[in-house]
Amino acid sequence: MGQAVSEPLVITIGHKLGKEEALRRVKPALSKASDTFPVLKVEEELWSGARIDFRVRALGQVAAGNVLVGE
């Protein structure tokens, strides 16, 4: 297996949609991405409230992370 990243990558994307509308738009995003890019495989997608924990694989590489949707 590859080496784990020692520091997390944190990205903040501001929006003015409100939490419910942002969740509505974000929830189908991984499946849409894997439909658009067949090399992308979603291995895990676990929603808990406004947070998703995910793991994806593409071209032999694995990426895992989480998204927290706020106001």
Stockholm file with secondary structure:
# STOCKHOLM 1.0

chainA/1-71         MGQAVSEPLVITIGHKLGKEEALRRVKPALSKASDTFPVLKVEEELWSGARIDFRVRALGQVAAGNVLVGE
#=GR chainA/1-71 SS CCCCCSSCCCCCCCCSSCHHHHHHHHTTHHHHHHHHCTTEEEEEEEEETTEEEEEEEETTEEEEEEEECCC
#=GC SS_cons        CCCCCSSCCCCCCCCSSCHHHHHHHHTTHHHHHHHHCTTEEEEEEEEETTEEEEEEEETTEEEEEEEECCC
//
